[in-house]
Amino acid sequence: MKRGKGQKRVLITAGPTQEPIDDVRYITNSSSGKMGIALAREALRRGYDVTMVHGPISQKIPRGCHSIAIRTSKDMIREVSKELQRGYDILIGSAAMADFYVEKISGKLDSKKPALLHLEPGPKLLEIVCKRWPQLFIVGFKAEYKAKNLVKIASKFMEEKGLDMVVANDLSQGVFASDETDIIILDRSRDLSNGKGTGRISKAEASAIIWNRIEKLWKEQSRGVS
């Protein structure tokens, strides 16, 4: 598919990753990729050149979106890094990547014997991207479970990673694999909306709100507004 001249280019990560335990088993999470797909669909509607790097999902990729399928977190980091070298304006990291890698065992574990899995924290995609592409506009997602101080956690996450914007949500609200979500958006303007979320809305509605904020910040940065 031909890319339009002058289009802003956005790369969106979506879905879960799968980290092999042995040659037939793996650990993963229940992410469906629906949020990433909604973001891609909204970006296409607004005229962006969109690429998705996504883990194993059953959702249909929007027509007109360039798609790169991966399996593991290492695959995700490799393919995103490779793709960003081609030149992008925006990265939206909505994928629910695994936080740990498993020390893989060859063959198949004996199900009749206890198994001890060794989990190692893996490198973080957004940390790598922020260091290598500092001029890129980067949106991160921060998901917690029953966090009483979600805004504080997400704000710290934004500062530590050097992100332009963060979309935060509480997984205890059943948003994983759902068509709906409840998000709080933080950005460097410190407009935290008093820590209030959007309330329960569709992921299509949430994607429009997220893109409205991205485009507002983009225009402010272009005018040199801090």
Secondary structure, DSSP 8 states (H G I E B T S, - for coil): ----TT--EEEEEESB--EESSSS-EE-----SHHHHHHHHHHHHTT-EEEEEE-S--S---TT-EEEE--SHHHHHHHHHHHHTT--SEEEE--B--SEEE---SS---TTS-----EEE---HHHHHHHH-TTSEEEEEEEESS-TTHHHHHHHHHHHHT-SEEEEEEGGGS-TT-SEE--EEEETT---GGG----SEEHHHHHHHHHHHHHHHHHHHHTT--
